[in-house]
């Protein structure tokens, strides 16, 4: 009985021992297994070749993700959000790497805005971006504009020059903090890109006044002409006022010269030029003349950037004088001079000479103002000059030809209204009319009836 008891005790102890060994084995197998990272290697390839974008498949860690102690810097969800972002700040720059004992490559990266920095899984091949990141072109080449010279639209601290479009390169920096001092400078464009994520267009420019100043600028910050503030500072601003009422007729007229400098006095040549311009039809308000043409409105004491007030008086009404008539030559396609001696107007009784005089007397407007093409057409029709009849002469050039009935022969001409001028002003004395031949006609004796032959 004792022997059986001893056997039972031995068996029980053996069972307990085996159970303890099994338990110990289980605990060891369930412990987390960590990878070990190799030494840190700095990436030395061209910086621009190490621009990468997150793919959104892996998180960003303080250490290679499978190494003990690695903490999450940006979750997989955050990295996915950066992957789909439309902002260049979400790109990364890779600058170092570590490879674990399991063959996984982790890259040390930093976001372009510096907000995120850490290690991300990059595949199994050192020097190749895969896994959680991929190579990225932060800009895309664009067409360089045909217009090469531009000016700053709004000089200042906004939209200044950069050594690379902002956030398209790590630590992209401003070339100059403010462009205020460059307000009057012109710039030459030599290349163009768009920011790949945003699609915004940037030009690389060089200051024509100081070629040491060059960089990238948002295309929308440029314009083809000087901004109005700078232009007025290098001009004389002319304000025309009605001499009888004192009311403004035309204001803000800018007159400048190639050598104009803000605040500088006008040269004697500039004085002559500006005074002539003030009096010219190019700048004078339409329908007005200088109240005193002998006045000198600027002198050598006048400085660029100042303004002058110029009194003007309204012009009287005036007509338009017809100076010549032409007929389209169907063979040559050119206009030949058309003599209207003895010609009749469209009614068959009024002479063209009389009809032209009527046109000048009846169709009038303020001298110097523009007569519209449609207005001219209507007035010429009212004066019976939309159609004219020119005598047909014999070989002697004097005797008028007749038909078998003895009726005088004429060539009918119709006015080409599309050839009428569009900018002729009232008071002009050089209106030319163009006609097209429209067949042979005879004037029935004793009447004003024209009959086609």
C-alpha positions as CSV (number, residue, x, y, z in Angstrom):
1,X,0.0,0.0,0.0
2,X,2.9,2.3,0.8
3,X,4.5,1.4,-2.4
4,X,1.4,2.4,-4.4
5,X,1.2,5.7,-2.5
6,X,4.8,6.5,-3.4
7,X,4.1,5.7,-7.0
8,X,1.1,8.0,-7.0
9,X,3.2,10.8,-5.4
10,X,5.9,10.4,-8.0
11,X,3.4,10.4,-10.8
12,X,1.7,13.5,-9.5
13,X,5.0,15.4,-9.1
14,X,6.0,14.3,-12.6
15,X,2.8,15.6,-14.0
16,X,3.2,18.9,-12.3
17,X,6.7,19.3,-13.5
18,X,5.7,18.7,-17.1
19,X,2.8,21.2,-16.8
20,X,5.3,23.8,-15.5
21,X,7.7,23.3,-18.4
22,X,4.8,23.5,-20.9
23,X,3.6,26.8,-19.3
24,X,7.1,28.3,-19.5
25,X,7.4,27.3,-23.1
26,X,4.1,29.0,-24.0
27,X,5.1,32.3,-22.3
28,X,8.3,32.5,-24.2
29,X,6.7,31.8,-27.6
30,X,4.0,34.6,-27.1
31,X,6.4,37.3,-26.3
32,X,6.5,40.1,-29.1
33,X,9.5,39.7,-31.5
34,X,11.1,43.0,-32.6
35,X,13.4,43.7,-35.5
36,X,16.7,45.3,-35.1
37,X,17.7,48.3,-37.2
38,X,21.1,48.8,-38.8
39,X,23.2,51.9,-38.8
40,X,21.8,55.2,-40.1
41,X,22.9,56.1,-43.6
42,X,22.6,59.7,-45.0
43,X,21.2,59.9,-48.5
44,X,23.5,61.8,-50.8
45,X,21.8,61.8,-54.2
46,X,20.5,65.2,-55.6
47,X,18.0,66.7,-53.2
48,X,15.4,67.2,-55.9
49,X,15.5,63.4,-56.7
50,X,14.5,62.7,-53.1
51,X,11.2,64.4,-53.2
52,X,8.5,61.9,-52.3
53,X,4.8,61.6,-51.7
54,X,3.0,59.4,-49.1
55,X,1.1,56.5,-50.6
56,X,-1.2,56.2,-47.5
57,X,-0.3,52.5,-46.9
58,X,2.0,53.0,-43.9
59,X,2.3,55.1,-40.8
60,X,5.2,57.4,-39.9
61,X,7.2,56.5,-36.8
62,X,9.9,57.9,-34.5
63,X,12.0,54.8,-35.4
64,X,11.7,52.1,-38.0
65,X,8.2,50.8,-37.3
66,X,9.2,47.2,-36.3
67,X,11.9,48.3,-33.9
68,X,11.2,48.2,-30.2
69,X,10.2,51.6,-28.9
70,X,8.9,53.0,-32.2
71,X,6.0,55.5,-31.7
72,X,3.5,56.8,-34.2
73,X,4.2,60.3,-35.5
74,X,1.5,60.2,-38.1
75,X,-1.0,57.4,-38.4
76,X,-1.8,55.5,-41.5
77,X,-5.0,57.5,-41.8
78,X,-3.1,60.8,-41.5
79,X,-0.6,59.6,-44.2
80,X,-3.5,58.7,-46.5
81,X,-4.9,62.2,-46.0
82,X,-1.5,63.7,-46.9
83,X,-1.4,61.3,-50.0
84,X,-4.6,62.8,-51.4
85,X,-3.9,66.4,-50.3
86,X,-3.9,69.1,-53.0
87,X,-1.3,71.1,-51.2
88,X,2.5,70.9,-51.9
89,X,3.2,71.2,-48.1
90,X,2.1,67.5,-47.9
91,X,5.1,66.3,-50.0
92,X,8.1,64.9,-48.1
93,X,11.9,65.0,-48.5
94,X,13.8,61.8,-47.8
95,X,17.2,62.3,-46.3
96,X,18.3,59.1,-44.5
97,X,17.7,55.4,-44.2
98,X,18.0,52.3,-42.0
99,X,17.6,48.7,-43.0
100,X,16.3,46.2,-40.4
101,X,17.7,42.6,-39.9
102,X,14.6,41.5,-41.7
103,X,15.5,43.3,-44.9
104,X,13.0,46.2,-44.6
105,X,14.2,49.6,-45.6
106,X,12.9,52.6,-43.6
107,X,13.5,56.1,-44.8
108,X,13.9,59.2,-42.6
109,X,11.6,61.8,-44.1
110,X,10.3,65.3,-43.3
111,X,7.3,67.0,-44.8
112,X,7.9,70.1,-46.9
113,X,6.3,72.4,-44.3
114,X,8.3,70.7,-41.5
115,X,5.3,69.5,-39.6
116,X,6.0,65.8,-39.8
117,X,9.3,64.1,-39.4
118,X,10.1,60.4,-38.9
119,X,10.7,56.9,-40.4
120,X,8.4,55.3,-42.9
121,X,8.6,51.9,-44.5
122,X,10.1,52.2,-48.0
123,X,10.2,48.6,-49.4
124,X,12.9,46.0,-49.5
125,X,15.5,47.8,-51.7
126,X,17.7,50.5,-50.4
127,X,17.7,53.6,-52.6
128,X,14.3,52.8,-54.1
129,X,11.2,54.4,-52.8
130,X,8.3,52.0,-52.3
131,X,5.9,50.9,-49.6
132,X,4.7,54.0,-47.8
133,X,6.3,56.5,-50.1
134,X,6.9,57.1,-53.9
135,X,9.0,59.4,-55.9
136,X,7.2,62.7,-56.7
137,X,7.6,65.5,-59.2
138,X,6.5,68.5,-57.2
139,X,6.3,70.7,-60.3
140,X,5.4,70.2,-63.9
141,X,6.9,72.0,-66.9
142,X,4.6,74.6,-68.5
143,X,4.8,76.7,-71.7
144,X,6.9,79.8,-71.4
145,X,4.8,82.8,-72.4
146,X,5.5,84.5,-75.8
147,X,5.4,87.8,-74.0
148,X,8.7,88.0,-72.1
149,X,8.5,91.3,-70.2
150,X,6.3,91.8,-67.2
151,X,5.8,94.1,-64.3
152,X,4.6,93.5,-60.7
153,X,0.9,93.9,-60.3
154,X,0.9,94.7,-56.6
155,X,4.4,95.2,-55.3
156,X,4.9,94.3,-51.6
157,X,5.3,91.3,-49.3
158,X,2.6,89.2,-50.9
159,X,3.6,87.0,-53.9
160,X,7.3,87.8,-53.8
161,X,10.2,85.9,-55.4
162,X,11.2,82.4,-54.2
163,X,14.2,80.2,-55.0
164,X,11.6,77.5,-55.8
165,X,7.8,77.7,-55.8
166,X,6.8,77.5,-52.1
167,X,6.8,73.9,-50.6
168,X,7.9,72.3,-53.9
169,X,11.3,71.9,-52.4
170,X,12.3,71.4,-48.7
171,X,13.2,74.8,-47.1
172,X,12.3,76.7,-50.3
173,X,13.0,80.3,-49.3
174,X,12.1,83.8,-50.4
175,X,14.7,85.6,-52.6
176,X,13.5,88.9,-51.3
177,X,11.0,89.6,-48.5
178,X,9.3,92.5,-50.2
179,X,9.1,93.7,-53.8
180,X,8.1,97.2,-53.0
181,X,11.5,98.6,-54.0
182,X,11.1,96.8,-57.4
183,X,7.7,98.4,-58.2
184,X,8.9,100.2,-61.3
185,X,11.2,97.4,-62.5
186,X,10.5,95.2,-65.5
187,X,11.1,91.5,-65.4
188,X,12.0,88.9,-68.1
189,X,10.4,85.5,-68.0
190,X,12.6,82.6,-69.0
191,X,10.7,79.5,-67.9
192,X,7.4,78.3,-66.4
193,X,6.1,75.5,-64.2
194,X,2.9,74.5,-62.5
195,X,2.8,73.2,-58.9
196,X,1.7,69.6,-59.5
197,X,-0.8,69.3,-56.6
198,X,-2.3,72.8,-56.9
199,X,-2.0,73.4,-60.6
200,X,-1.0,77.0,-60.0
201,X,1.3,78.6,-62.6
202,X,4.7,80.1,-61.7
203,X,7.2,82.0,-63.8
204,X,11.0,82.2,-63.3
205,X,11.9,85.9,-63.8
206,X,14.9,88.1,-63.7
207,X,14.9,91.8,-62.8
208,X,16.0,93.8,-65.8
209,X,17.3,96.6,-63.6
210,X,19.3,94.2,-61.4
211,X,20.0,90.8,-62.9
212,X,21.2,89.5,-59.5
213,X,17.5,89.5,-58.4
214,X,15.8,86.4,-59.9
215,X,13.5,83.7,-58.8
216,X,10.1,82.1,-59.0
217,X,6.9,84.1,-58.7
218,X,3.2,83.3,-59.0
219,X,2.1,84.2,-62.6
220,X,-1.0,86.0,-61.3
221,X,1.2,88.5,-59.6
222,X,2.5,89.8,-62.9
223,X,1.1,92.0,-65.6
224,X,2.3,93.2,-69.0
225,X,2.2,96.9,-68.2
226,X,3.3,99.0,-65.2
227,X,0.7,99.2,-62.4
228,X,-1.3,102.4,-62.4
229,X,0.3,103.8,-59.3
230,X,3.8,103.6,-60.7
231,X,2.7,104.9,-64.1
232,X,1.1,108.0,-62.6
233,X,4.2,108.6,-60.6
234,X,6.2,108.8,-63.8
235,X,3.6,110.9,-65.7
236,X,1.8,114.2,-65.8
237,X,-1.9,113.7,-64.9
238,X,-4.1,116.0,-66.9
239,X,-7.6,117.0,-65.9
240,X,-9.7,118.8,-68.5
241,X,-12.5,121.1,-67.1
242,X,-15.2,123.0,-68.9
243,X,-14.1,126.7,-68.8
244,X,-17.7,128.0,-68.5
245,X,-19.0,125.6,-65.9
246,X,-15.8,124.4,-64.1
247,X,-17.1,120.8,-64.3
248,X,-14.7,118.0,-65.2
249,X,-14.9,116.9,-68.8
250,X,-12.1,114.3,-68.8
251,X,-9.8,113.4,-65.9
252,X,-6.9,111.2,-65.1
253,X,-5.2,111.5,-68.5
254,X,-1.6,110.3,-68.2
255,X,1.1,111.8,-70.4
256,X,4.7,110.6,-69.9
257,X,8.1,110.4,-71.7
258,X,10.7,107.7,-72.0
259,X,13.1,109.5,-69.6
260,X,10.4,110.2,-67.0
261,X,11.5,109.6,-63.4
262,X,9.2,110.1,-60.5
263,X,9.8,113.5,-58.7
264,X,12.3,114.7,-61.4
265,X,11.8,118.0,-63.2
266,X,10.7,118.0,-66.8
267,X,13.4,118.8,-69.4
268,X,12.8,121.5,-71.9
269,X,12.1,118.9,-74.5
270,X,9.7,117.2,-72.2
271,X,7.9,120.5,-71.6
272,X,7.4,121.0,-75.4
273,X,6.3,117.4,-75.9
274,X,3.8,117.4,-73.0
275,X,2.3,120.8,-73.9
276,X,1.8,119.6,-77.5
277,X,0.2,116.4,-76.2
278,X,-2.2,118.3,-73.9
279,X,-3.4,120.2,-77.0
280,X,-3.6,117.2,-79.3
281,X,-6.8,115.3,-80.3
282,X,-5.3,112.2,-78.9
283,X,-5.7,113.5,-75.3
284,X,-8.3,116.3,-75.7
285,X,-11.9,115.3,-74.8
286,X,-13.9,114.8,-78.0
287,X,-15.8,117.9,-79.0
288,X,-13.7,120.3,-77.0
289,X,-10.8,122.7,-77.7
290,X,-8.3,124.4,-75.4
291,X,-9.8,127.6,-73.9
292,X,-6.5,129.3,-74.4
293,X,-4.2,127.5,-76.9
294,X,-1.3,129.8,-76.1
295,X,-1.0,128.7,-72.5
296,X,1.9,126.5,-71.3
297,X,0.5,124.1,-68.8
298,X,3.8,122.6,-67.8
299,X,7.2,124.2,-67.4
300,X,10.7,123.0,-66.4
301,X,9.6,123.6,-62.8
302,X,7.0,120.9,-63.2
303,X,7.9,117.5,-61.8
304,X,6.9,114.1,-63.0
305,X,4.1,112.7,-60.8
306,X,2.2,116.0,-60.5
307,X,-1.2,117.0,-62.1
308,X,-2.4,120.0,-64.1
309,X,-5.8,121.4,-64.8
310,X,-6.6,122.4,-68.3
311,X,-9.7,124.6,-69.2
312,X,-11.5,123.6,-72.4
313,X,-14.5,124.9,-74.3
314,X,-17.1,123.0,-76.2
315,X,-16.8,123.1,-80.0
316,X,-19.6,124.3,-82.2
317,X,-21.5,121.9,-84.5
318,X,-19.9,121.1,-87.8
319,X,-20.7,119.1,-90.9
320,X,-18.6,116.7,-92.9
321,X,-17.3,117.5,-96.4
322,X,-17.1,114.9,-99.2
323,X,-13.7,115.2,-100.8
324,X,-13.7,112.5,-103.4
325,X,-15.6,109.5,-104.9
326,X,-14.3,106.2,-106.2
327,X,-15.6,103.3,-108.2
328,X,-14.5,99.7,-107.5
329,X,-12.7,98.3,-110.6
330,X,-14.0,94.7,-110.9
331,X,-11.0,93.7,-113.0
332,X,-8.2,95.1,-110.9
333,X,-10.0,95.0,-107.5
334,X,-8.8,98.5,-106.9
335,X,-10.7,101.8,-106.6
336,X,-10.5,104.2,-109.5
337,X,-11.3,107.9,-109.2
338,X,-14.9,108.6,-110.1
339,X,-15.8,111.9,-111.7
340,X,-19.2,113.2,-110.6
341,X,-19.3,116.1,-113.0
342,X,-22.9,116.2,-114.4
343,X,-23.9,113.2,-112.2
344,X,-27.4,113.0,-110.7
345,X,-28.5,111.8,-107.3
346,X,-30.8,108.9,-106.7
347,X,-33.9,110.9,-107.5
348,X,-32.7,111.5,-111.0
349,X,-33.0,115.3,-110.8
350,X,-30.8,116.6,-108.0
351,X,-27.2,117.0,-109.1
352,X,-24.6,115.2,-107.0
353,X,-22.8,118.5,-106.3
354,X,-26.0,119.8,-104.7
355,X,-26.7,116.6,-102.9
356,X,-23.2,116.7,-101.4
357,X,-23.7,120.2,-100.2
358,X,-27.0,119.2,-98.6
359,X,-25.3,116.3,-96.8
360,X,-22.7,118.7,-95.3
361,X,-25.3,121.2,-94.2
362,X,-27.9,118.7,-92.8
363,X,-25.7,116.1,-91.1
364,X,-23.9,117.9,-88.3
365,X,-22.5,117.2,-84.8
366,X,-20.2,118.7,-82.2
367,X,-16.9,119.3,-84.0
368,X,-14.3,116.7,-83.1
369,X,-16.8,114.0,-82.1
370,X,-17.0,110.7,-84.0
371,X,-19.6,110.2,-86.7
372,X,-20.7,106.5,-86.6
373,X,-20.6,104.4,-89.8
374,X,-24.4,103.8,-89.5
375,X,-25.0,107.5,-89.0
376,X,-23.0,108.3,-92.1
377,X,-24.9,105.7,-94.1
378,X,-28.3,107.1,-93.0
379,X,-27.3,110.7,-93.7
380,X,-25.9,109.8,-97.2
381,X,-29.1,108.0,-98.0
382,X,-31.2,111.0,-96.8
383,X,-29.1,113.2,-99.1
384,X,-29.8,110.9,-102.0
385,X,-26.2,109.8,-102.3
386,X,-26.7,106.1,-101.7
387,X,-27.2,105.8,-105.5
388,X,-25.8,108.2,-108.2
389,X,-26.0,108.3,-112.0
390,X,-22.8,109.3,-113.8
391,X,-23.0,110.4,-117.5
392,X,-21.7,108.1,-120.2
393,X,-19.6,110.1,-122.7
394,X,-18.5,109.5,-126.2
395,X,-14.9,108.9,-127.2
396,X,-14.2,112.7,-127.0
397,X,-14.8,112.5,-123.3
398,X,-17.2,115.4,-123.4
399,X,-20.3,114.6,-125.4
400,X,-22.9,112.6,-123.4
401,X,-24.0,109.4,-125.1
402,X,-27.7,108.7,-125.9
403,X,-29.8,105.7,-126.7
404,X,-31.8,105.2,-129.9
405,X,-34.6,107.3,-128.4
406,X,-32.3,110.2,-127.8
407,X,-32.4,109.7,-124.0
408,X,-29.1,110.5,-122.2
409,X,-27.2,107.5,-120.9
410,X,-25.8,107.1,-117.4
411,X,-24.0,104.4,-115.4
412,X,-25.7,103.6,-112.1
413,X,-23.5,103.4,-109.0
414,X,-24.5,102.2,-105.6
415,X,-22.8,103.3,-102.4
416,X,-20.5,100.7,-100.6
417,X,-21.7,101.4,-97.0
418,X,-19.2,98.8,-95.6
419,X,-16.4,101.0,-96.9
420,X,-17.5,104.0,-94.9
421,X,-15.1,105.1,-92.2
422,X,-15.7,104.2,-88.5
423,X,-13.7,107.0,-86.8
424,X,-14.3,110.1,-88.9
425,X,-15.2,113.2,-86.8
426,X,-17.5,116.0,-87.5
427,X,-15.7,119.0,-89.0
428,X,-13.6,116.6,-91.3
429,X,-13.2,117.7,-94.9
430,X,-11.8,114.4,-96.3
431,X,-14.7,112.0,-96.6
432,X,-14.2,109.6,-99.5
433,X,-17.1,107.5,-100.9
434,X,-16.7,104.2,-102.7
435,X,-19.4,103.1,-105.3
436,X,-20.0,99.9,-107.2
437,X,-21.2,100.0,-110.9
438,X,-24.8,98.7,-111.2
439,X,-25.6,98.8,-114.9
440,X,-26.5,101.3,-117.7
441,X,-29.5,103.6,-117.4
442,X,-31.2,106.2,-119.6
443,X,-32.9,109.3,-118.4
444,X,-36.3,109.7,-120.1
445,X,-36.4,113.1,-121.7
446,X,-38.4,115.7,-119.8
447,X,-38.6,113.6,-116.6
448,X,-36.5,112.2,-113.7
449,X,-37.2,108.6,-114.6
450,X,-34.2,106.3,-115.0
451,X,-34.7,103.2,-117.1
452,X,-32.4,100.2,-117.2
453,X,-30.9,99.6,-120.7
